[in-house]
Amino acid sequence: MAAGTPIRLAYPGEAGQRNKYRGDGYFDVDSGLSKVWKLHEAMDLKFAWEVFNATNSVRFDTNPTTSQGGLNNQLTSRTLGQYSSTLTIPRVQQFSLRYTF
């Protein structure tokens, strides 16, 4: 193995096949707020707001064998070292209003 290559060997105690490249890892924060109003004895109104990937963090996929692509590791390619997919989705928000009786 040449010096400076991004190939990672297994650590002691690890078993099974692993990705040869080490990425940034996976980071995601989901959050939500809700409020319930009592309208009558047996009637409620609930408003909810949920946010997925609240920090809008991007993590790239380093696995070149995934169907979406990943990190290009072909030495003869013009796109060597470029990512073609992500592990995370962009920030998504959803609102809901629920009437219970």
N, C-alpha and C positions, 0 to 999 in steps of 0.2 A: 504494500500500500504506500503510495507516495505521500510525502508530507503535505499537509494543508488540504487534503481531500475531505469532503463533508461526510464520508462514510463512517457510520458508528457501529462498533462491535458490541455484542451483547455484554451486559454487566453480569458479574457473578450472581447466580441464583435465578436469572431470567430463563424462561423456557419458551419455545415456540418461535414462529416466524414473526419478525418485526419489520417495520419500515426502516430503511437504511438511513434516512434523513431525519434529523431532529428539527422540528418546527418550533414555533412560539408557544405552542400549547393551545388550550381552549379557554376562553374567558367570556362569560355571558352573565348579565344581570337583568333579571326580570322583576317587575314591580307592579303593584296594583293598589288602587284606592276604591273604597265603596262606602256608600251611605244608605241607610234604611230609614224611611219615614213611615210611621204608623198612621194610616189614614182613618181607620175605624177599628173596631174590636178585632175583626178577622181579615182586615185588608192592609197590605203593605206595599210600598213602592220602593224598589231598590235601584239605585244608580251605581254603576261600576265602570271604572276606567283601568285598563290593563296596558302595560308597556312591556314589550319583549325586546331584548337587547337595548336596554335603556341608555347605555353609554355609547351606543352605535360603534362598538369596537369591531375591527376587521381582523380576522385571523385567516391566514392563507393555508391552503391544503398542500402539504409537502409530499403526499403519496402519489407517485406518477402512474400507478396502476388503476386509479379510480376511473369511473366512466366519464366524469366531467373533465378529467385532465390531471391537474395537480402541478407539481414542479417539473419542468422540462429538464431531463438529464441526458438528452441525446447530444453527444459531443459534436456531431456534424451538423446540428441544427442551428439556424440563425437566431432562434429564441432560447438558447441555452441559459438556464438559470431563471427563466421567467415563470411566474405562477399563472395558471389559467383557470383556477377555481378557488373558492373560499370555503371555509368550514362554517362560518357564521352567516346569518341572514341580516339584511339591513334592519334598522329600527322599525318595529311594527306597533301600532297602537289600535286598541279597540275599545268601544264604548258600548254599554248595554243598559237597558231600562227594563225592569221586570216588575210586573204587577201580580201580586199573589192574593188570592181570595179563598 
